[in-house]
């Protein structure tokens, strides 16, 4: 099962604030120093908000189907 990380913001965040936040975070994650550390740790390069939304949409569809099939129960 792959592992992923994402930053989420409150619903209703103004679009300009979201864009600025995304731009600044991606600039840091793509900086040579941080990118090198991520690569050493085996973390794939950062994606933008649209890619994260696609991943989340997929995960929210996938797990409700898989959990009962796999017999996973809370402990």
C-alpha positions as CSV (number, residue, x, y, z in Angstrom):
1,X,0.0,0.0,0.0
2,X,1.6,3.3,-1.0
3,X,2.0,6.1,1.5
4,X,1.3,9.7,0.6
5,X,1.3,13.1,2.2
6,X,-0.9,16.1,1.6
7,X,-1.7,19.5,3.0
8,X,-5.4,20.3,3.3
9,X,-7.0,23.7,4.0
10,X,-10.5,24.6,5.3
11,X,-13.4,24.5,2.8
12,X,-14.2,28.0,1.5
13,X,-10.6,29.2,1.6
14,X,-10.4,32.0,-0.9
15,X,-9.0,30.9,-4.2
16,X,-6.2,33.5,-4.2
17,X,-5.1,32.4,-0.7
18,X,-5.1,28.7,-1.8
19,X,-3.1,29.5,-4.9
20,X,-0.5,31.5,-3.0
21,X,-0.2,28.8,-0.3
22,X,0.2,26.1,-3.0
23,X,2.8,28.1,-4.9
24,X,4.8,28.8,-1.8
25,X,4.7,25.2,-0.5
26,X,5.6,23.8,-3.9
27,X,8.5,26.3,-4.2
28,X,10.0,25.0,-0.9
29,X,9.4,21.3,-1.7
30,X,11.0,21.8,-5.1
31,X,14.0,23.7,-3.9
32,X,17.2,21.8,-4.5
33,X,17.9,21.2,-0.8
34,X,14.5,20.0,0.2
35,X,14.1,18.0,-3.0
36,X,17.4,16.2,-2.3
37,X,16.3,15.3,1.2
38,X,12.9,14.0,-0.1
39,X,14.7,11.9,-2.7
40,X,17.0,10.4,-0.1
41,X,13.9,9.5,2.0
42,X,12.3,7.9,-1.0
43,X,9.5,10.5,-1.2
44,X,8.3,11.2,-4.8
45,X,8.3,14.7,-6.0
46,X,5.5,17.1,-4.9
47,X,2.3,17.4,-6.9
48,X,-0.2,20.2,-7.0
49,X,-3.7,20.5,-5.7
50,X,-5.4,19.0,-8.7
51,X,-3.3,15.8,-8.4
52,X,-4.0,15.6,-4.7
53,X,-7.8,16.0,-5.3
54,X,-7.6,13.2,-7.9
55,X,-5.8,10.9,-5.5
56,X,-8.2,11.7,-2.6
57,X,-11.3,11.1,-4.9
58,X,-9.8,7.7,-5.9
59,X,-9.0,6.7,-2.3
60,X,-12.5,7.7,-1.0
61,X,-14.0,5.5,-3.6
62,X,-11.5,2.6,-3.1
63,X,-11.5,2.0,0.6
64,X,-15.2,1.8,1.4
65,X,-15.3,-1.1,-1.1
66,X,-12.1,-2.8,0.0
67,X,-12.6,-2.7,3.8
68,X,-15.6,-5.0,3.9
69,X,-14.1,-7.3,1.2
70,X,-10.9,-7.7,3.3
71,X,-12.9,-8.2,6.5
72,X,-11.2,-5.3,8.2
73,X,-12.8,-4.4,11.5
74,X,-12.0,-1.7,14.1
75,X,-10.3,-3.0,17.2
